[in-house]
Amino acid sequence: MAQLAGETQARAESTLPGGPKALFSAGMPLVFQLAELLALDPAATATGERSAPLTGVASLEHAAPGDLSFLHNSKYRNQLETTRAGVVIVPRDTARAPSAGQVYVFSDKPSLLLTRLCDRIAASLWPKPAPGIHPSSVIAASAQVDPTAHIGPLCVIEEEAVIGPGCVLAGNLSIGRGAVLGADCWLQHQTVVASYCRLGNRVRLQPGAVIGSDGFGYDTTGGRHLKIPQVGHVVLEDDVEIGANTTVDRARFSETRIGEGTKVDNLVQIAHNVRIGRHCLIVAQVGIAGSSTLGNYVVLGGQAGVAGHLDVGDGVMAAAKTGISKDIAKGKVVGGSHSRELAFELKLEAYRQKLPELFKRVAALEKQVPSA
């Protein structure tokens, strides 16, 4: 069996451009010049010399001479001394000079400059597909598909659905009855937009995202759980992004709404009738229970949980694993299972770390006190 596997691998490798190592060493086909990077930020300056093109982007620690890297977090500043990266984007106050054959690009915002470059790279790696409808897709007669949209293989678009201009439906996905997609939405494979849900412009759904699954509601009567029909819908406003395998439940009535520019990570559960404001950041494995409201610019760290029927004010930041069980006022920074102010929660944690030593000291003192 091992010999057969080896022969199969060898045959596969022989067909790859670049020879046998290509299967393991070939990455995304990147080739770009230093001048392209500098053109993205007129205020950026460079020192050092390099004429060869760049062929990759990597961390300081793992970069090769053909790679671009960057320094954004001062925690990694010492890695500038050892990195093999050909070009490094660094903060403008960096005092160290580049090594021989290396270039430093000085920028006020290294991460933003790298983001702009990656935007250009992504556009070349994943170009927008041409308009058209794959013959394997099933589209209801009453559905409206803009002629500039791209409908990939095995898509199902039900009655009265509307697909706006410039939309890309990658394939193997479902658009429910009466659902509406605005302009330039991009839906990845195996996503679902259930019946009567509405997406604004430039909404992005990562693989496996489900918009409009039933809210979780039951009445217990006579010892049985009777399903409460969920007859509302979901609204995603412009520029919302939903991560892989994230679910946004339809409302029991009215709507579940996610505001403009909000970004939701992978594996997040947003329950029925939740309302999330503009430009929030919801990190992986967060759960938000039904009928809670988040203001604008709220940040919820990974695995944070919000109980039902709560109000979380504008600008609130919750650390990872925070349990929010009460209303949080505007601008608060909270943490811990009881969502206390983060500074106080960190102080309590410092005290908890000292408890074993404190008990030892109390026990020693008790031995010195004569028993009654």
Secondary structure, DSSP 8 states (H G I E B T S, - for coil): -HHHHHHHHHHHHHTSTT-TTHHHH--S---B-HHHHHHT-TT-EEEE---S-B-EE--TTT--TTEEEE--SGGGGGGGGT---SEEEEETT------TT-EEEEES-HHHHHHHHHHHHHHHHS----SEE-TT-EE-TT-EE-TT-EE-TT-EE-TT-EE-TT-EE-SS-EE-TT-EE-TT-EE-TT-EE-TT-EE-TT-EE-TT-EEEE----EEEETTEEEE-----EEEE-TT-EE-TT-EEE--SSSEEEE-TT-EE-SS-EE-TT-EE-TT-EE-TT-EE-TT-EE-TT-EE-TT-EE-TT-EE-TT-EE-TT-EE-S-B-TT-EEETTTTEEHHHHHHHHHHHHHHHHHHHHHHHHHHHS---
